[in-house]
Amino acid sequence: MEVVLELLFIALALTLVGVSYLAYKKSHLRAALYFLLAFLLLAIKKVVELSKDALRVQRDVSAIVDALEVVVMILFLLALWKR
């Protein structure tokens, strides 16, 4: 059940990437581009977490995941601030 939720999260994040892309294409607002990048990084973060669990990767990927979270938060802040 947990894997299904994670896959739904990835699908939702990729859908939001598509919506953000359409918004950027229509308006050329930089904020939409920041949202696009943030949602894309969220999807990548979840794929890294899911692959770590599925493949039982021995390496500690928590540093990568934490860095992605920080970058996503910065992009959300920039998107809201630049409006």
Backbone as CSV, one residue per row, in Angstrom:
resi,resn,N_x,N_y,N_z,CA_x,CA_y,CA_z,C_x,C_y,C_z
1,MET,0.820,-1.197,0.000,0.000,0.000,0.000,0.865,1.263,0.000
2,GLU,1.973,1.192,0.728,2.870,2.349,0.804,3.486,2.666,-0.561
3,VAL,3.813,1.628,-1.306,4.402,1.818,-2.634,3.383,2.462,-3.564
4,VAL,2.124,2.073,-3.438,1.077,2.658,-4.275,0.955,4.149,-3.994
5,LEU,0.998,4.522,-2.719,0.929,5.939,-2.353,2.128,6.712,-2.893
6,GLU,3.301,6.113,-2.836,4.489,6.782,-3.359,4.400,6.944,-4.878
7,LEU,3.865,5.947,-5.562,3.691,6.049,-7.007,2.650,7.111,-7.355
8,LEU,1.588,7.211,-6.552,0.602,8.270,-6.758,1.216,9.647,-6.526
9,PHE,2.098,9.757,-5.547,2.790,11.012,-5.278,3.642,11.411,-6.481
10,ILE,4.354,10.444,-7.046,5.190,10.720,-8.223,4.318,11.151,-9.399
11,ALA,3.201,10.458,-9.599,2.296,10.810,-10.693,1.729,12.208,-10.497
12,LEU,1.355,12.554,-9.271,0.829,13.884,-8.986,1.891,14.956,-9.213
13,ALA,3.105,14.688,-8.775,4.189,15.655,-8.967,4.467,15.864,-10.454
14,LEU,4.454,14.788,-11.228,4.686,14.929,-12.668,3.520,15.632,-13.362
15,THR,2.309,15.413,-12.874,1.152,16.149,-13.399,1.301,17.636,-13.123
16,LEU,1.746,17.976,-11.925,1.955,19.377,-11.576,3.103,19.989,-12.374
17,VAL,4.091,19.172,-12.743,5.152,19.648,-13.640,4.529,20.043,-14.982
18,GLY,3.645,19.198,-15.493,2.980,19.496,-16.754,2.124,20.749,-16.683
19,VAL,1.379,20.895,-15.596,0.544,22.087,-15.421,1.415,23.338,-15.310
20,SER,2.504,23.231,-14.582,3.412,24.374,-14.438,4.048,24.737,-15.770
21,TYR,4.364,23.725,-16.571,4.932,23.980,-17.889,3.931,24.722,-18.781
22,LEU,2.691,24.271,-18.758,1.666,24.954,-19.543,1.466,26.394,-19.068
23,ALA,1.513,26.597,-17.761,1.366,27.950,-17.226,2.552,28.822,-17.629
24,TYR,3.754,28.247,-17.607,4.928,29.019,-18.009,4.883,29.340,-19.494
25,LYS,4.457,28.370,-20.291,4.393,28.572,-21.735,3.378,29.662,-22.100
26,LYS,2.303,29.709,-21.342,1.261,30.687,-21.621,1.623,32.082,-21.111
27,SER,2.220,32.151,-19.917,2.432,33.453,-19.283,3.887,33.920,-19.274
28,HIS,4.821,33.010,-19.413,6.256,33.303,-19.334,6.640,33.950,-18.008
29,LEU,5.894,33.609,-16.962,6.234,34.090,-15.624,7.326,33.205,-15.039
30,ARG,8.292,33.844,-14.432,9.404,33.105,-13.840,8.931,32.235,-12.675
31,ALA,7.881,32.679,-11.987,7.359,31.907,-10.857,6.879,30.530,-11.312
32,ALA,6.244,30.465,-12.465,5.775,29.172,-12.981,6.953,28.253,-13.278
33,LEU,8.039,28.816,-13.735,9.244,28.026,-13.992,9.832,27.488,-12.692
34,TYR,9.816,28.313,-11.650,10.288,27.847,-10.338,9.411,26.718,-9.816
35,PHE,8.095,26.852,-9.982,7.200,25.776,-9.563,7.473,24.506,-10.357
36,LEU,7.696,24.634,-11.651,8.002,23.489,-12.495,9.235,22.758,-11.972
37,LEU,10.284,23.500,-11.698,11.515,22.878,-11.193,11.308,22.245,-9.818
38,ALA,10.533,22.912,-8.975,10.291,22.381,-7.627,9.523,21.062,-7.693
39,PHE,8.475,21.015,-8.503,7.706,19.775,-8.616,8.523,18.666,-9.268
40,LEU,9.373,19.018,-10.213,10.235,18.031,-10.842,11.223,17.456,-9.827
41,LEU,11.787,18.318,-9.006,12.712,17.834,-7.976,11.996,16.990,-6.922
42,LEU,10.744,17.330,-6.617,9.981,16.490,-5.687,9.780,15.091,-6.258
43,ALA,9.482,15.009,-7.544,9.318,13.702,-8.179,10.637,12.931,-8.166
44,ILE,11.741,13.610,-8.465,13.052,12.957,-8.447,13.392,12.479,-7.043
45,LYS,13.099,13.295,-6.045,13.354,12.927,-4.652,12.596,11.654,-4.283
46,LYS,11.337,11.593,-4.676,10.530,10.422,-4.344,11.024,9.187,-5.090
47,VAL,11.483,9.352,-6.327,12.042,8.216,-7.082,13.307,7.717,-6.397
48,VAL,14.143,8.634,-5.909,15.364,8.228,-5.196,15.001,7.461,-3.931
49,GLU,14.030,7.971,-3.193,13.610,7.273,-1.971,13.021,5.900,-2.286
50,LEU,12.198,5.833,-3.321,11.561,4.575,-3.689,12.589,3.568,-4.190
51,SER,13.546,4.014,-4.986,14.564,3.092,-5.497,15.492,2.621,-4.384
52,LYS,15.713,3.481,-3.405,16.536,3.065,-2.264,15.866,1.915,-1.534
53,ASP,14.559,2.015,-1.344,13.831,0.951,-0.651,13.692,-0.295,-1.518
54,ALA,13.425,-0.099,-2.796,13.188,-1.247,-3.681,14.468,-2.008,-3.986
55,LEU,15.546,-1.291,-4.190,16.800,-1.935,-4.577,17.696,-2.243,-3.386
56,ARG,17.268,-1.811,-2.220,18.053,-1.997,-0.995,19.483,-1.502,-1.188
57,VAL,19.563,-0.264,-1.616,20.857,0.363,-1.866,21.594,0.485,-0.538
58,GLN,22.840,0.101,-0.560,23.626,0.141,0.663,24.100,1.544,1.012
59,ARG,24.181,2.388,0.000,24.642,3.748,0.255,23.562,4.537,0.973
60,ASP,24.020,5.487,1.754,23.085,6.346,2.466,22.711,7.507,1.547
61,VAL,21.475,7.537,1.125,21.023,8.580,0.212,20.312,9.708,0.956
62,SER,20.353,9.680,2.262,19.641,10.700,3.030,20.202,12.096,2.771
63,ALA,21.497,12.195,2.520,22.081,13.508,2.228,21.538,14.059,0.913
64,ILE,21.379,13.198,-0.078,20.828,13.621,-1.367,19.375,14.044,-1.203
65,VAL,18.618,13.246,-0.464,17.202,13.545,-0.256,17.042,14.849,0.519
66,ASP,17.847,15.040,1.544,17.775,16.277,2.323,18.143,17.491,1.475
67,ALA,19.153,17.347,0.643,19.545,18.456,-0.230,18.438,18.793,-1.222
68,LEU,17.783,17.776,-1.764,16.674,18.017,-2.683,15.519,18.731,-1.986
69,GLU,15.257,18.364,-0.740,14.191,19.032,0.013,14.502,20.509,0.217
70,VAL,15.740,20.816,0.530,16.135,22.211,0.726,15.989,22.994,-0.570
71,VAL,16.430,22.420,-1.674,16.325,23.100,-2.967,14.868,23.319,-3.346
72,VAL,14.019,22.335,-3.085,12.588,22.470,-3.380,11.996,23.610,-2.564
73,MET,12.315,23.677,-1.294,11.789,24.758,-0.454,12.272,26.127,-0.932
74,ILE,13.516,26.203,-1.353,14.037,27.476,-1.883,13.303,27.857,-3.158
75,LEU,13.050,26.893,-4.029,12.319,27.180,-5.271,10.886,27.616,-4.992
76,PHE,10.219,26.984,-4.033,8.870,27.420,-3.665,8.900,28.842,-3.113
77,LEU,9.886,29.128,-2.280,10.016,30.475,-1.722,10.243,31.498,-2.833
78,LEU,11.123,31.186,-3.770,11.373,32.097,-4.886,10.131,32.295,-5.751
79,ALA,9.403,31.206,-5.986,8.202,31.308,-6.815,7.156,32.212,-6.160
80,LEU,7.001,32.078,-4.865,6.014,32.907,-4.180,6.501,34.343,-4.007
81,TRP,7.793,34.507,-3.798,8.346,35.828,-3.559,8.404,36.655,-4.852
82,LYS,8.665,36.007,-5.969,8.810,36.706,-7.248,7.471,37.025,-7.906
83,ARG,6.379,36.633,-7.311,5.054,36.930,-7.882,4.893,38.393,-7.843
